[in-house]
Amino acid sequence: MTATTAEAATRVRKSFRPSWVDLFLWAIRIGAIVIIAWGLIGSILNFAAGRGLSATQWRDLIVAALSQGAMYGLLALGYSMVYGVLGFINFAHGEVFMSGAMVGFIAANWLFDAGIWAANPILSLFIVLVVAMLTSTLVAILVERVAYRKLRGAPRLIPLITSIGVSFFLQYTFAALFGVAVRSYPQVPESFRGALNIGGFRIAWSSVLVIVVAILSMIGLWYFVTRTKSGQAMRAVAEDKEIAALMGIDVDRTIVTVFAVGGAMAGVAALMWAILFRGVNFFTGFLPGIKAFTSAVLGGIGNLVGAMGGGVLLGLFEGVGPLLILGGLGIPGVSQLKDVVAFTALVLVLVFRPSGIFGERLGSEDRV
Amino acid sequence: MTAATVDAAAPRTARFDVRRLLRYGGLAGLAMVFVAATGMLETFNNRLLIRPILSMGYLILLSAPFVMGYLVGKRTEIEGVETAPRTSADVVLAIVAGLIAGLITALFAALVDTFPGLRGTFPRMGPQMVSLLTFDRGVGIGFLILPAVAAVLGALGVAMHWLSDRLRKALGVGALTVVSTAIFESVVKDVFDWFSTLPRFLYHTAGGLSVVSAIVLFVVAAGASFFLQGRKVPGLGSLTSADTGERRRSSLIAAAVVLVLTIVLPQLLGGVLNELLTNVGLFLLMGLGLNIVVGYAGLLDLGYVAFFAVGAYTMALLTSPLSAVPFQLNWWQAFPIVLLMAALAGVFVGTPVIRMRGDYLAIVTLGFGEIVRYLFLSDWLSPFFGGAQGVRRIPGIPVGSNEIGGSDITQFVYFTLFFVAIAAYISWRLQDSRIGRAWAAMREDEDIAEAVGIDTVKAKLLAFVTGAVLASFAGALFAAKVGTVFAHSFEIIVSIIILVVVIVGGMGNIAGVAVGALVLIGVLGGPNQPGLLQEFGEYKLLVYGALLIFMMLQKPEGLLPSARRARELHQEEYLQDAWLDKEGRFVGQEQEA
C-alpha cells in the first residue's frame, strides 16, 4: 500500500470525526449484511416450509461448488505468486488457463478418435493433463519474456495495462486459430460417471477427482516452494529482489520459474474445467480468471495457502450464494445472477478487505 | 559506461552471429506463420490496396521480413555511445534470416498441405491459405517463391540504413501516402464527388489504387517530402515543440483547420461515412472523459462503459414510450436528468474506491462495469430495463419540428461534434485549472499531494464525476442514434477499446485522444461498428490487444504525448540507461550469463 503512514494518520483523525466517505462505506457494509441476513432467513424459512431445494440438492450444490472452488484456487495461485514477486496483477493469467484447456482439447479429441479415451481413461486424462500443463507453462513463460520482462520497475499500472493487452491478444488469437465455436471435450469415461459412496454421502466421481487432483497439486506446490532451492529463491525474490540478487540468486530465472509454476497450476485447472464443464472456447478463461483473482485477494494476495482457501470460499459463495441469498429474497432468474454475485464478492472484498482473510504476504517494496 | 565494455563488445557483434541469425529469422518466420494461420492473409486478401498487385493480406505478411531486415541493421545509441558499426555481415544476415523466415512459412504451408485433417481443429488452415502462400504457383515450385521474396525483402529492409536519413524519410512518407490513400478510398471518393476525375484517376473501378496512380502518388509524396524536409513552412511549427509560443501558434492553426473540417466534412461525406464519423465522435467523447480519469487524475478505470450505459439507459427510459417510466420527456428535457444520474453513478462508483491502491481500483471498477451490465441484462430487472430485449423506440433529438435520429445521420454528426467540442473545451479548461493541477500532483504522488493540502478525496471524486458526465453525453447521443438500447452494447470490451484509444493517442493530451479515436475507431472500427477497413472485423480486438502491448513496451506516452506525461514515464529510463550496456542489458549481468 502506497500510503501506510498517511493512512494511519488519517485513520487517527477520522476516528474522531467520521467523514462522509466512511459513512457511505458503513452504509454499504450494513446494507450488504442486512441483505445477506435477510436472504439467509428467507432461505431457511423456505427450507423449513419444504419449498425450494431439498437437503440432497443442497448437498450436491455444495459439493459442486467445492470442486469449482478448488479450480479457482489453483488458478488463484498464479495470480498470487506473480503479485507476490512482481507486484502487479497478471490479467492474462485467465488466458494462460484457457490456452491449456484449448490445446488439451486437441489432445483429448485425438485420444478419443484413436479409441484410447474409452480403453484407458486414466492414461488419457493423464496425457491431457500433461499437454494442458505444458501448453499453459509455455504460454506463461512466453508472455513473461515478450511482454513483462521489459517492464520491471515500471509504474505498477503499466504492466497491468500490458497484461490486459496480452489477455485480449491471446483471446482473439485463439479465436482466430480455432474459431469462436464452443468445442466440447469427449464425455468423461464411463467409469467416472457414477458416484462415490463415502459414509452415506454420495459424491460424483468427477468432483472427487477434481478435489483429489487439487489437493495433490497443492502438496506438490507446497513441497516445491518450501523444500527446494528454486522455491527458496522464489521466496527470497518475493521478499526483496535486490537483496536476493546480492545473495547470488538469478532473479530473472526465478521470475521465469514463478510464471512457469503458475502456468503449470493453470494447466491443472484447465483439466478440471474439462472434467467439470467440458465446453471450451476462446472466452473460457476470462470469467474464471477474474474470479480466481478475487479468490487470490480474498485469501490475501501473495499468500499461497490463502489463495487455495480463497478459491474454495469463492466457489462456495458463487455456487451456493445465488440460491441461498437471492433465492431467499425471492428474486427470479437467480442462476442468471451467478456472475453478479461473484463480481459483488469481488467488489466487497477489494473495498472492505483488500488484505484478505488470511493476510497478505508481499515483498518489501509493495508493503511500503 | 567504460571504454573497456565498448571494445569488448565490438568484435563480437561484427562477426557473423548464428544465434542472432536464428533469432531474427525465427521471429520473422513465426510472425509470417501467425499471419497465415490466424487467417489474416486470407481475409485481408480480399482488400486490394493496389489492384492487381498488392492486397492488404500480402502487405501484412510481407512486412514481417522487411521489418526484420530493418531491425537487423538498426543501431541504437545509448548515452552517446553507438553500437558496432554496420558491416556487410548485416546484409548477409538479413538475407539469410529472410530466407529462413520464408522457409519456415513454406514448411508450415507444406505441413498444412499434407495434413488436410488439420482443418477440423484449425478452420483457417485450408487449401486457400496454401495457395496464397505459394502465390498460386502450385505446391512444388511455389514453396520456393516465398523464401526468395522474404530474402529480398530482408535485404531491402537492411538496405534502408545505407540511404541518407533524408531519402529514407522521403521513401517512408511515399509508402505511407500510398497505403493511406488506398485505405481512405471511400473517403476520397465521397469528398471529391464534385470533381470525380481525381478519384477516377486514382482508383481502379473494382476498388484499390491502380498501379499507375500508386506510382505517381509515391513519387509525388516522396519527392515533396524530400525537397521540403528541413525547410520551415512559415507559421507552421511543431505541436510538440518545446517553445510555448510556437506550440500555442501551431495548436491554434490546428484547431482552426479542425473546425473548418468539422463544418464542411459531414456535408461532403455520404451516409456510411457520416455514420462512421458519428461513431468516432461518440468514442472521442468517451475517450475525452476517460482521459480525465486516467490521463489527468491517474485512476485506471476499467469499467468506464458503465457510465456510458447509465447515460444511454436513463435517456432511453425517460424518452421511450415503451419504458416503465410513467411519463415521457423529450431529449432536451431528459438531458439534465441523464447528467445528474451519471454524476450520481460517478459518486457511487468513486466513493468506495477512494482509498484503494491503483491496481485494485482498476479491478473494482471493472467489477462495477460488469455488475451494471448483468443487472441491465437480468430477468429480475427486466420490467424496468427490458432484459435482453432492451428498451426500444427511443425517439431522436427534437429540433424545431424535426426529430433527428440515426436516420438523419448528416445532422446527427453535427450534434455529436457539438458535444465533442464541449467536452474538449471542458477538458482543455480543466487541464491547467486548480483542480487540474491537483490531479497532476495526485497522479505523481498521492502522499505529497495530500501533504501540501490537496483534498484527494474531493479531487478523485471530481475526476470520476467529470468522466461519468462526459460518458453520459455519449450515452444520451447513442440512445437517440440507435433507437434501441440493450445490454449487449455495453460489454467490457468497450471500456478496453476506449482505454486503447486514450493510450495510443497519448494520455493526458486532448489532441492525442482525438487522433487516437480517428485512427483507431475510424480505420479499425469500434467494438460493434466497422471502420474503414471493414475486413478487420474479427481481428480488430486482436489488433487492439497487440497495440496495447506494443504501446506499453515502446511508447507508453502515446503517439501525441502530453509533455508532462512523457517526462514522468521516461524519467526512470534516463536514470537507468547509465547502467545498461549496448544491448540493453545490465552491465553486471554478463558474467552470470
Interface residues (C-beta under 8 A of the other chain):
Chain A: M1 T2 A3 T5 A6 E7 S19 V21 F24 L25 I28 F88 I89 I106 N109 V146 A147 K150 L151 G153 A154 P155 R156 L157 I158 P159 L160 I161 T162 I164 G165 V166 S167 F168 F169 L170 Q171 Y172 T173 A175 A176 L177 F178 G179 D250 I290 F293 V297 I331 P332 G333 Q336 L337 D339 V340 F343 T344 L346 V347 L350 V351 P354
Chain B: F34 A37 T38 G39 M40 T121 F122 P123 R124 G298 L300 L302 T351 P352 V353 I354 R355 M356 R357 G358 D359 Y360 A362 I363 V364 L366 G367 F368 E370 I371 Y374 L375 L377 S378 D379 W380 E446 D447 E450 A451 V457 I493 I496 L499 I503 E538 Y539 L541 L542 Y544 G545 A546 L547 L548 I549 M552 L553 P556 L569 E572 Q576 E592
